[in-house]
């Protein structure tokens, strides 16, 4: 399988390395707007095709599969072009700028039988996979409430760059960071029936730096969600999901997880105890597992829309949080 | 590159006579791969340079004369402290682990590749500890990737000038990405450049020991160092503990084990018994946070080191 990478920044490089290490997959073409980057890579990887335009790569490279790892604003037109050309693609989260675009991509992909896989590595972490299994086993009993948070200190002053321009990024911390958790919750519990939220600026002028939201799921329980990339307490992105059931609660905390039973019994699973090696670990096993899963899907004869549906639902929730915040009302899905 | 930049004070002659125990530096910078809060507390403890000095002295008092340092933005404070202390300067072997990837990743994300290169070469905001300007380097960097890498290595090793640099590790973030992209030419370049220009032993950090062993073999790189996770739980050992153990037996490079306690999840006696009695590991890098911790830890390890 020949792969093309559109956008050779930090994430593009990571995906290129991971996909290229999978047996039978070969890095075939790279597109980036930085001529400096292209020249540098040509020197060390002379056998790869280079383009400074993603559409040229799609038209001319002959790639069997494409990774889209560009600023969010270009996701939708690139995705639609790939669908038009019948090329399967992996796309970095978020799928696109807003719900309208997400639904259009979903519709076109299904119509043209093109496979689209949206990368959200959180659900590929060992602790998340294990807790998903625990939920299936009904160990926790009926779910009563959730709390979820993701914090980092990436933005402690007014920053430049495309992530802080609403017209390019689609939003701030909600669409960039909280989306990991929202996708994870949809993956575990399906679509919520009600969404409300409040976003706030701290340092940025165009996009929000913090968000608080409430998602209500069909069986009645709700999730209090909080995210900020301007919390100096957390040097690195730190995730915490607490699932409170009638029999026990599960806490997913970065790499570890813990089950606390009503009886007082607590089972702790530190990361070294649940670690599962992967074929190549570049930035954590979740990225590696994600690449393998995507390639298995692209190679399979079956067409599954689970991942894409999850991404579209996530995009709807993000759009509704923004709407809810601006109009100060809750929305029903 | 001018002569002044590349002349590090070195006693080694490219041989593999490295110390069995190397003091690690993660604790000095508040890095804890499992617990962010523990890392922060530890980092605050070592805001005081005197505390770092105490730990290094505790290591020396326990017969440990080697330290591995990443080129964290505050590395100058530590290396200056070492240079100003005659005992430490004459005793300690240093193993820089370059580059400190976080600073470059942040710059790449915020200002893009071209501006990152410009900033690095002229000494920018995060390089405030030193002012340098490499004339003509930008033109070279934009035309020749390896020439740029040379400049980055020279800049990264500047803080260590005047210290006994025995080996230089290439950061696992770069090594592992090079493995994925199958850029063994980058590994070969580093091997040649470090030996030739700095008379030091090249080393490779990795989370992918088995894949790296194969890559080094295919590039005919021998007698280098590999710093990789090895522990009884198989934590951070990819693709599996079994395969890493198997590759270790035939490895033609010297492996320095890290993550030996699996982030504190293996009792020390059990951890070191596994490493030194059940694998071919002869060298480890280990962090300690107090002089008492240093005494206890190093004395346990010394019981097992052969």
Interface residues (C-beta under 8 A of the other chain):
Chain A: X9 X10 X13 X14 X16 X17 X18 X20 X21 X27 X34 X36 X37 X39 X40 X41 X43 X44 X45 X159 X160 X161 X163 X233 X234 X235 X236 X238 X254 X255 X256 X270 X271 X272 X273 X275 X277 X278 X279 X280 X281 X282 X283 X285
Chain B: X30 X33 X34 X36 X39 X40 X105 X108 X109 X110 X111 X112 X113 X114 X117 X142 X143 X144 X145 X146 X148 X173 X176 X177 X179 X180 X181 X182 X183 X185 X186 X207 X208 X211 X231 X233 X234 X235 X236 X237 X238 X239 X240 X241 X262 X263 X265 X266
